[in-house]
Every structure is written in C-alpha cells, then in structure tokens.
Amino acid sequence: MTSATDSATAFRGIAEAATLLLKAKMAYVWVDQGAETLREGGSYWAGPELAGRIVRTTPVPRDNNSIAGTVVLSRRPEYLADVQHDPRWRHRALAETSELHACIALPLIHHERAVGALIVAFGSRGDFTAEEKNLAGLLADQAAIAIENARLYEEAGRRQRESELLADVVRTVNTSLELATVLQRIAEGAREVCRTDMAFIALRDVATDIFAFRQWPGARYADYRSFLIALQWDWFEGGLFKGW
C-alpha cells in the first residue's frame, strides 16, 4: 500500500488492506474531488463471489448528508450498526443487494489535512471491539500517508514530463525554419501540458487586426482556417474599448 507510486494503485491497496485486515465484505476510498464533493478513488470486494466486482458509484457531497462527507468534516471516525437504516448512506441499492450492514467510516488525515475517507462495510454483526477500532485507526494513518506519497510521486512525474515536453518544444522552435512546424509543435505541446482535448493557435494580421487559425490539434472540425476573428475598436462611455 505504502509503496504505490500512483493514486489508483494506492487507493485499491488501501481498500484491499482494510477489507482483508478487518475481515469486512468491502471497502471504498473516497477522495476530495473539489467543488464540495468526494469521488470514489478505489474499492475492493472480498470473497470469490465478489472478488473483482466493480460497482458504479456517483460523487457524494462533502457535508453531513453523506457518511464519507461527515467524517471528513468532523475528522472523527464513526462506527455504524446498520447503514441500511442511515439516510447518509448514498447507495441504498448497493447495501441491500450486497447485504451490507455494519460500517466503519474513517477520515484520512495527513498533516492536519483531510485527504479523503475510508468506508469499510460488513454484514450483520455485533459491536466493534477496541482492537478492531485501534487496527482501523492505524490503517487510516498509513492510508493517508500512502495517498500523499502517491500524489507526490505523480506530481514529480508530471513535472518531469512537462520539463521534457517543453525542452522538446524549444528544440523544435530553435531548429525548424518552417513556421507551420513550429506552430504545430507549440499547439501540441500546450495541449499535452494542460491535458486538454484541444488547443488552438491563431495569428494576427497587423494590417487588418484579423486573427486566422493556423493550428488546431484535437479539434474534430478539420477546417478552422475558414474562421476569422476580427479585433475592433469601439467607443463606450468613458473611453476607447478594444473588443472582439
């Protein structure tokens, strides 16, 4: 779990460790998605009839209307007797069809920052023992470290790829005498660095203040050269305004 160098592997490793160590039916790792929601990072289901199972989930709110959101906000674990009777359990059909009842919900905290939540679900059972709660807490501590380590590895890898890409773009600019080749490489480089679906480059004709598209990698429409953007000067109350 702690040796994972990418988030997906770390999330699944956390879920698997929680399921097996606590002898649960399944576990989900929820991570901060932004915009006040948490998304599923990874999951694990125990037993030959459930192993490898993939259940589609939807993001849950990072507030007291979801179990994961509650423990992230409170930073305190919860030990629930039956999620089927808890309105904060967002995936009711999942609990019913898989006979999920008892649950341990743990905030994953690294250096005072809540990075996600670990939800471990069981069948019908009695109260959780002090030993189980202690083990779950230790697991949550290690899980938070694993998530942060994976994030740092990914960030370092992303920065290295960006540096290599920018160096390649600079070499193209410095060695090519073909404007089209230079513009194409710049547009492709911008698309890769920003991880976008499309990128565009339009050049301005100084005499007419008209911009014409020259490169558009990733765009489905194949002839942006027919599109022109005119730059116009307009008067408005208080002065001169430059607009499209």
Secondary structure, DSSP 4 states (H G I P E B T S, - for coil): -TT--SHHHHHHHHHHHHHHHTT-SEEEEEEEEETTEEEEEEEEE-STTTTT-------EESSTTSHHHHHHHH---EEES-GGG-TT-S-HHHHHHTT---EEEEEEEETTEEEEEEEEE-SS--PPPHHHHHHHHHHHHHHHHHHHHHHHHHHHHHHHHHHHHHHHHHHHHHH---HHHHHHHHHHHHHHHHT-S---EEEEETTTTEEEEEE-TT-SSS-GGG-EEE-EEEEETTEEEEE-
